[in-house]
Amino acid sequence: VQLQASGGGSVQAGGSLQLSCAASRIITSEFTKSRKNWYRQAPGKQRELVATLTSDGSTNYQDSVKGRFAISRDNAKKRVYLQMNSLEPEDTATYYCNVDTGSWDYWGRGTLVTVSS
């Protein structure tokens, strides 16, 4: 399975970005049943879970991004998205998509988001 994240970039505080993660070499049914996550890792810090989307559509967010970020999916296209609004300098990090099938845990390479004040 390969995960390719894209959509990162540099924005000013208050701006928006949408991250996208495309999965390949995974059958659609397995992707559909998987848990999808977005993590981030800021320089000098540990990787942290930002958002989760379960197979039944339930979502969960880190407190610091609630109301600003939204995770979504397109199972037919095997894509996971992270809409990020009202970005803050503290959101600066490399963002990673993760697909957890329950049997296997897959990671993408990450996409860098830089938010300037």
N, C-alpha and C positions, 0 to 999 in steps of 0.2 A: 504494500500500500504506500502511495506517495501523497503527501499533503503539500500543496503549494499556496503559501499565504501571499497576499498582495494588498495594495491599497495604502500602505504606510506613506509617510511623508512629513513635511514640516508645515506647521500651521501656527497661527497666533492664538493666544488664549481666547476662548470663546468660540473658536471655530469648530468645524466638524470634519470627520473622516469616516469612511466606511471601509472596513477591512473585509477581505474575502478570502476564503480558503477553499481550494478546489481539491477534491479527493479523486485519485485515480487508482486503478488496479484493485478495486474493491467492488464487490457486487452490490447492486442497489439495495437489496433487502438487508444485507449486513450493515450498510451505511445507515439505513433507515432505523434500524433497531439500536444503533449505537448512541452513546452519550457523547455530546459534543461540548467541548470546553474551549475557552480562550484563557490563556495565561499571559502574564507579562513579567519581564525582568528588567528592572531599572539598573543602571550602572552601580556596582558595588552592593547590590541587594539580592536577596534570594528571589527565585521565581515564585510568583503568587497567582492564585486562581482569581480570575476576574469575573467570568460569567460561565454558566452551565445551562445546557438545554438537553433535557432528557428525551427519550424516545416518545413519551406521551405528550410532549410539548410543554412540560413544566420548565420554568426558568428560575435561576437563582443568581444573585449578583453580590459581589463584594460591596460592603456598605459604602465605600468611597465613590462608587460609580452608579449607585442606584438612582434612577430618575434621569440619568444622562446617557447611559449605554443601553443598547438593546441587541440581544443575540437572536438570530433567526436562522432558518435553514431552507434549502430547496432540495428535498430528497431526490427528486427526479434528476436534478443536475449534479447531485452529490456535492453541494456547496454549503458552507457555513459562513454566516456574515456576522460582523460586529459593527453596528452603527454607533458612532461615538459623537455625542454632541456636547456643547459647552465644555470643550476641552480645557484642561488646566495644566500648568507646567508640571505638576506632580504626576500627570499621566504619561510623561515622557518615559519611554521604555521600548524594548523590543517585544513585540506581541507574537505569541505562538498559538497556533491552533492545535487542538488535540482531539483525537477520535478514539473513544474507549469502547470496544465491542464487548467487553466483559471477559473476553479471552485474550485479546491483544490490545496494546496501547500504542497508538501511532502519533507521531509528532511531525509538524512541519518545521521548516528552517527558521521561520520568524520574519517579521517585517518591522522596521524601525519607525516609531512615531516620535516626533520631536515637537513639543509645544513650547513656544516662546512667550514670554510675558510682555 
